[in-house]
Amino acid sequence: MKSELVLRLAEIDALQSQKGMAQRANPRLLVVDDDRDLCHLVTQYLEPEGFTLSVVHTGGEGIRTAVEGNHELIVLDVMLPDKKGFDVLREIRNRVRTPVLMLTARGDEFDRILGLELGADDYLPKPFSPRELIARISAILRRSGWQSESSTTTRPPTIRSADIELDLAARTVSKAGQPLKLTSTEFDLLRAFFEAPGQVLTREVLVESVLDRKFSPFDRSIDLHISNLRRKLGPQNDGAERIRSVRGIGYLYAWPMQD
């Protein structure tokens, strides 16, 4: 009987351990929004899809929880009672690299542009459907390389062009040996250019492969991401632009003649 009890306890411990591993495998999201009804609905949408949520309702709480916590993604509303969402985004981006999805008012192009310029990975205008929210979150998580650290596959290589080095495994970028702070979207844009040397990539291709959504000619977010990436990379050593616009077609990463 005693041995059976020991075996039973061991089985329970094993099941609890497996459950704990499964829970840790769920992506952890931080939602920062003062609309409690919306937060309740978002929780109802996302938890059955396997997400683990933390919810706070002020900008101050959002900054503290984002810095102290360990989240795969932050969903941040533009309008908060104590701080502007953009100020919260700026403080978060200065301290952690966690991807951020901004919730904006529908049709407010200024909010979308400012959010992307400050380092948001994507935006979603209100009101939104649950399916669209889950799609945006899933796309950002894929771009950010979530769970890549636990992968047992061979470590991906680094890609180098002149003074820019892209580490595909760590998802980091350095310039002349100094790290650059890129968002997950900017990283994947640079990767797309590095994996297509000398090729012109259309806006449609970049939207569908990097932002992971259907192309719309009225959506200028990919251009804003490229503008931010250009600014962070700076010009080549000879002063030439690294990412060139090809009028009416798309963009080209100009590889130097000699690396």
C-alpha positions as CSV (number, residue, x, y, z in Angstrom):
1,M,0.0,0.0,0.0
2,K,2.8,2.4,0.9
3,S,4.5,1.8,-2.4
4,E,1.3,2.3,-4.3
5,L,0.8,5.6,-2.4
6,V,4.3,6.7,-3.4
7,L,3.6,5.8,-7.0
8,R,0.3,7.7,-6.9
9,L,2.0,10.8,-5.4
10,A,4.7,10.6,-8.1
11,E,2.1,10.5,-10.8
12,I,0.3,13.5,-9.4
13,D,3.7,15.4,-9.2
14,A,4.4,14.5,-12.8
15,L,1.0,15.7,-13.9
16,Q,1.4,18.9,-12.0
17,S,4.8,19.4,-13.5
18,Q,3.4,18.8,-17.0
19,K,0.6,21.2,-16.4
20,G,3.1,23.8,-15.1
21,M,5.2,23.4,-18.3
22,A,2.1,23.8,-20.4
23,Q,1.1,26.9,-18.5
24,R,4.6,28.3,-19.0
25,A,4.4,27.5,-22.7
26,N,1.3,29.8,-23.0
27,P,2.2,33.3,-24.3
28,R,1.9,35.8,-21.5
29,L,0.2,39.1,-22.4
30,L,-0.1,42.4,-20.5
31,V,-3.2,44.5,-21.3
32,V,-3.0,48.2,-20.4
33,D,-6.5,49.7,-20.8
34,D,-8.8,51.7,-18.5
35,D,-11.9,50.3,-20.2
36,R,-12.7,47.5,-17.7
37,D,-15.6,46.1,-19.8
38,L,-13.3,45.8,-22.8
39,C,-10.6,44.2,-20.7
40,H,-13.1,41.7,-19.5
41,L,-14.2,40.9,-23.1
42,V,-10.5,40.6,-24.2
43,T,-9.8,38.2,-21.4
44,Q,-12.8,36.1,-22.5
45,Y,-11.6,36.1,-26.1
46,L,-7.9,35.3,-25.4
47,E,-7.8,32.9,-22.5
48,P,-9.7,30.1,-24.3
49,E,-7.1,30.6,-27.1
50,G,-4.3,29.7,-24.7
51,F,-3.1,33.1,-23.7
52,T,-2.2,34.0,-20.1
53,L,-3.3,37.6,-19.3
54,S,-2.3,40.3,-16.8
55,V,-4.6,43.3,-16.9
56,V,-3.9,46.8,-15.5
57,H,-5.9,50.0,-15.9
58,T,-3.4,52.9,-15.6
59,G,-0.2,54.0,-17.4
60,G,1.8,53.9,-14.2
61,E,0.8,50.3,-13.5
62,G,1.4,49.4,-17.1
63,I,5.0,50.7,-17.0
64,R,5.8,49.0,-13.7
65,T,4.2,45.7,-14.7
66,A,5.9,45.8,-18.2
67,V,9.3,46.3,-16.6
68,E,9.0,44.0,-13.7
69,G,7.0,41.2,-15.4
70,N,8.0,38.7,-18.0
71,H,5.5,39.1,-20.9
72,E,5.7,38.1,-24.6
73,L,3.5,41.0,-25.7
74,I,1.9,44.2,-24.4
75,V,-1.5,45.5,-25.6
76,L,-1.5,49.2,-24.9
77,D,-4.4,51.7,-25.3
78,V,-3.6,55.2,-26.5
79,M,-6.0,56.8,-24.0
80,L,-5.3,56.2,-20.3
81,P,-6.5,58.2,-17.2
82,D,-3.1,59.1,-15.7
83,K,-0.7,59.2,-18.7
84,K,-0.8,59.3,-22.4
85,G,-0.4,55.9,-24.0
86,F,2.5,57.3,-26.1
87,D,4.3,58.4,-22.9
88,V,3.8,54.9,-21.5
89,L,5.1,53.4,-24.8
90,R,8.2,55.7,-24.7
91,E,9.1,54.7,-21.1
92,I,8.5,51.0,-21.8
93,R,10.5,51.1,-25.0
94,N,13.4,52.7,-23.2
95,R,13.6,49.9,-20.7
96,V,12.4,46.6,-22.3
97,R,12.1,45.2,-25.8
98,T,8.8,43.5,-25.3
99,P,6.6,43.9,-28.5
100,V,3.8,46.4,-28.2
101,L,0.4,46.4,-30.0
102,M,-1.3,49.8,-29.7
103,L,-5.1,50.2,-29.6
104,T,-6.1,53.4,-31.4
105,A,-9.2,55.2,-32.4
106,R,-10.5,54.2,-35.8
107,G,-9.5,56.7,-38.5
108,D,-6.9,58.5,-36.3
109,E,-3.9,58.4,-38.6
110,F,-1.8,60.7,-36.3
111,D,-2.0,58.2,-33.4
112,R,-1.0,55.3,-35.7
113,I,2.0,57.2,-37.1
114,L,3.2,58.4,-33.7
115,G,2.8,55.0,-32.2
116,L,4.9,53.3,-34.9
117,E,7.5,56.1,-34.7
118,L,7.9,55.6,-31.0
119,G,8.5,51.8,-31.4
120,A,5.1,50.1,-31.4
121,D,5.2,46.9,-33.4
122,D,1.7,47.3,-34.8
123,Y,-1.6,49.0,-34.1
124,L,-5.3,47.9,-34.1
125,P,-8.1,50.5,-34.3
126,K,-11.1,50.2,-32.1
127,P,-13.7,48.7,-32.3
128,F,-12.1,45.4,-33.4
129,S,-13.3,41.9,-33.8
130,P,-11.9,39.1,-31.5
131,R,-10.6,37.3,-34.6
132,E,-8.7,40.4,-35.8
133,L,-7.2,40.9,-32.3
134,I,-6.0,37.3,-32.1
135,A,-4.6,37.5,-35.6
136,R,-2.6,40.6,-34.9
137,I,-1.3,39.2,-31.6
138,S,-0.3,35.9,-33.2
139,A,1.5,37.7,-36.1
140,I,3.5,39.8,-33.6
141,L,4.4,36.7,-31.6
142,R,5.6,34.9,-34.7
143,R,7.7,37.9,-35.7
144,S,9.2,38.3,-32.3
145,G,10.5,34.7,-32.3
146,W,8.4,33.6,-29.3
147,Q,9.5,30.2,-28.0
148,S,12.7,30.3,-30.2
149,E,14.8,29.9,-27.1
150,S,13.3,26.5,-26.3
151,S,13.6,25.3,-29.9
152,T,15.9,22.2,-30.3
153,T,16.7,23.0,-33.9
154,T,20.1,24.1,-35.1
155,R,21.0,27.6,-34.2
156,P,20.2,29.9,-37.2
157,P,23.2,31.7,-38.7
158,T,24.1,35.4,-38.6
159,I,23.9,37.5,-41.8
160,R,26.3,40.3,-42.3
161,S,26.4,43.3,-44.7
162,A,29.3,45.7,-44.2
163,D,29.0,47.0,-40.6
164,I,25.5,45.5,-40.0
165,E,25.1,42.1,-38.5
166,L,21.9,40.2,-38.0
167,D,21.8,37.4,-35.5
168,L,18.8,35.2,-36.4
169,A,18.8,33.1,-33.2
170,A,19.1,35.9,-30.7
171,R,17.0,38.3,-32.9
172,T,19.5,41.1,-32.4
173,V,21.1,43.5,-34.8
174,S,24.5,45.3,-34.3
175,K,26.1,48.1,-36.2
176,A,29.9,48.2,-36.1
177,G,29.7,45.9,-33.0
178,Q,27.2,48.2,-31.2
179,P,23.7,46.9,-30.6
180,L,20.7,48.5,-32.3
181,K,17.3,48.6,-30.6
182,L,14.9,47.4,-33.2
183,T,11.3,46.4,-32.8
184,S,10.3,42.9,-33.9
185,T,8.8,44.3,-37.1
186,E,11.9,46.3,-37.9
187,F,14.0,43.2,-37.3
188,D,11.9,41.1,-39.7
189,L,12.0,43.9,-42.3
190,L,15.8,43.9,-42.2
191,R,15.8,40.1,-42.4
192,A,13.6,40.2,-45.4
193,F,16.0,42.6,-47.2
194,F,19.1,40.6,-46.1
195,E,17.6,37.4,-47.4
196,A,16.8,39.0,-50.8
197,P,20.0,40.8,-51.7
198,G,19.8,43.1,-54.7
199,Q,16.1,42.4,-55.1
200,V,13.3,45.0,-55.0
201,L,10.6,44.0,-52.5
202,T,7.2,45.3,-53.2
203,R,5.1,46.9,-50.5
204,E,2.6,44.1,-50.9
205,V,5.2,41.4,-50.4
206,L,6.5,43.2,-47.3
207,V,3.1,43.7,-45.8
208,E,2.1,40.0,-46.3
209,S,5.4,38.5,-45.2
210,V,6.4,40.8,-42.4
211,L,3.2,42.2,-41.0
212,D,1.4,38.9,-41.8
213,R,-1.8,40.5,-43.1
214,K,-3.5,41.2,-46.4
215,F,-2.1,44.2,-48.3
216,S,-4.2,47.4,-48.5
217,P,-3.1,50.3,-50.6
218,F,-4.4,52.7,-47.9
219,D,-2.3,51.2,-45.2
220,R,0.9,53.1,-44.9
221,S,2.3,51.4,-41.8
222,I,4.9,49.4,-43.7
223,D,6.3,52.7,-45.0
224,L,6.5,54.1,-41.4
225,H,8.3,50.9,-40.2
226,I,10.8,51.3,-43.1
227,S,11.3,55.0,-42.3
228,N,12.1,54.1,-38.6
229,L,14.4,51.3,-39.7
230,R,16.3,53.7,-42.0
231,R,16.8,56.2,-39.2
232,K,18.1,53.6,-36.8
233,L,20.5,52.0,-39.4
234,G,21.8,55.3,-40.6
235,P,23.6,55.7,-44.0
236,Q,26.3,53.5,-45.3
237,N,29.9,54.5,-44.7
238,D,30.0,56.3,-48.0
239,G,26.9,58.3,-47.1
240,A,24.6,56.3,-49.4
241,E,21.1,55.3,-48.2
242,R,20.9,51.7,-47.1
243,I,17.2,51.2,-48.0
244,R,16.2,52.9,-51.3
245,S,12.7,53.6,-52.5
246,V,12.0,52.3,-56.0
247,R,9.2,54.6,-57.2
248,G,5.9,52.8,-57.8
249,I,7.3,49.4,-56.9
250,G,8.8,49.1,-53.4
251,Y,12.1,49.1,-51.6
252,L,15.6,47.8,-52.2
253,Y,18.4,47.2,-49.6
254,A,21.6,48.6,-51.3
255,W,24.4,46.1,-50.5
256,P,27.9,47.7,-50.6
257,M,30.2,46.7,-53.4
258,Q,32.6,45.2,-50.8
259,D,31.7,43.8,-47.3
